[in-house]
């Protein structure tokens, strides 16, 4: 990639004061925005009014869809079925052992898909709510030659037991372990034979799987959270970018702002967005902006909450972020592995040029106040969101001024 001369003078529209007004409205005035809830719909309406007030000529698209309201609708049934299948294979019947083992192995594959945000079998039959994406297309000064898509989710989640600061690091061994439990339990059941080998171990694995199902249900019984960091911060950063581009558009790069719904449930918004636009925008840079309200900024080098379902950014997207870090060292931007399940999974599943921008706590290395009741405006650092908005502005400039796109190594 040719090294363009990036203007380090950032627009005043990216200032922390203006960004915080949006965070305050989303997390305090509207408050919690659970997927498919009234709060999420009010957040979408807020985006509509803010964009229309800014520039009525921009294309504004509302993309409705139906979704399950929480992650437990995916992981709990798989965990419960795994436990029941393994218990069913504890007898001496070889036919039952083989059937139970094969079912459990199949469930391990489904659970891996779940941790990659892929829709599960039979999900369309479950209770569903109405949600939506709001898509804003900001044209450049001249003809469109390139495109950048910035994604930030409108919804906020619920207070979770598993994201407590003392135990969040164990997620790969709790909810994330169901894939391994199903696989190991299924293989042992298939090979157990009439001698009933490993019966105690198989029973323990079945119990752990059933316990995982209970934990998945219990994990979503907490109160709704205000979602100041996750993800009013990301939405505010995108709105700041919209104001900056209204004053100073790019030359030949269209900027798309995609405000998605249902991200904290199962990522249906990003999946719906990618389903419709993946082919048309296959050569675009996609940047998922989430939890950028406190801590240090990073692009995520490896995502996942299950050690058997990690996913990674596209190398071309990483090159852009590396260039941003080079030209703006004051942003403190770096690459970092993060414990997270986010919309990058939906985009990378279609091989899009996607990367995630997040912030992490310098001490713990985790997302600050991730899915916790403490995720309020009082914990937000305005300077972190300002740096995030400046990162987006600089990334858009890098794409717009690059000699080649996609970038060359």
C-alpha positions, 0 to 999 in steps of 0.5 A: 500500500502506498503511504498516503499523506494523511491529514492529522488535523481532525474535524471539530465534529469528532470532539469528545463533548459532541460525542458524549451527547449521543452516549447520554441520549442512548444510555440515559434518556432511552436507557436499556435497549434489549434486542427487539425491545422498545428501547432498541426501536427508539435508538433506531428512531434516534439515528433516523432523526439525527441523520435527517437533521444532518443531511436529508439527501443521504440515502437512509435505509431501514432494514427490518428482520425477526430475531430471537431475543437472547443467546440462550436460545442457541446455546441452551438447547444444544447443551441440554440435548448433548446432556440428554443424548449422553445420558441416553447412551449410558446403557449396554445397547450398542445401537443406542450407544452409536446413535447417542454418540453420533448425535452428540458429535453432531451437536458439537458441530452445531455448538461450534457454529453457535459460537461463530454466530451462525443460525442454528437448526430450528431457530426459525421456530422459536419465539421471535421479535421485531428488530431492524438495521439502520443504514446510512450511505454517505457519498463522496465528492466525486464518483464512487471508486471504493467503499468503507462500511462502519458497523455499530450495534444499537442494542444493549444486553443484560447483566450476566453472571459469566462476565463478572470481572473475577470469572470472565476469563473462564468463559472458554471453560464454562459456556465455551466448553460445550463444544468439547464436551459434546465431541469428547462425550460423543466419541467415548459413547460411540467407543464404549461398547458393552463393557461400558468403558468410561461410564463415570466419565461419560456421566460426568460429561453429561452432567456438565453439559446439562449444567451448561444449559442451566447456566446459559438460561440463568446467564440471561435472567439478570436486569437490562443494562444501560449499555453506555460502553456496549454499545452507545459508544460505538453508535456515538463514534459513527454519528460523530463521523457522519457529522465530520463527513457532512462538513468534509466528504471523502474524494472517491470513497463512499462511507456506509454507516450500519447501525445494527440490531440484535447484536447482543443476542445472536448477531442477527442484524449483522447477518441480515446486513451481510446477507443482503450486501456481501456480494455488492460490497465484497471489496469494501473495508468493514470495521465493527465498532463496539465497546470503545467507551473506556480503556485503550483502543485496539483492533482485535487480532483474534475473537471468540469465547470458545477455544474451538471457534476462534475467528480472525480479521481479514489481513487487508483490514489489518493492514489498514489499521496498522497504517492508522496506528503508524500515522496516528501514534497518539491514538494508542492503537494496537492489535490485541486478542480479545475475549468477545463474541461480536459481529465480526464473526458474521462478516468474516463468515462471508470472507468480507474484509472485516476487522473489529475496533474495541477498547480494553482495560489495561489491567485485566485485558478484557472489555470494561464493564462488558455485559454488566450493570455497571455499564453506565455513562459514569464509567465512560471516558470521553477521550477514548470515544474521541480517539475511536472516532478519530480512528474511523476518520483516519481509516476512511482517509487511508482507504480513500488515498491508497494507491491500490485497493484492496491493499497490497502487502 
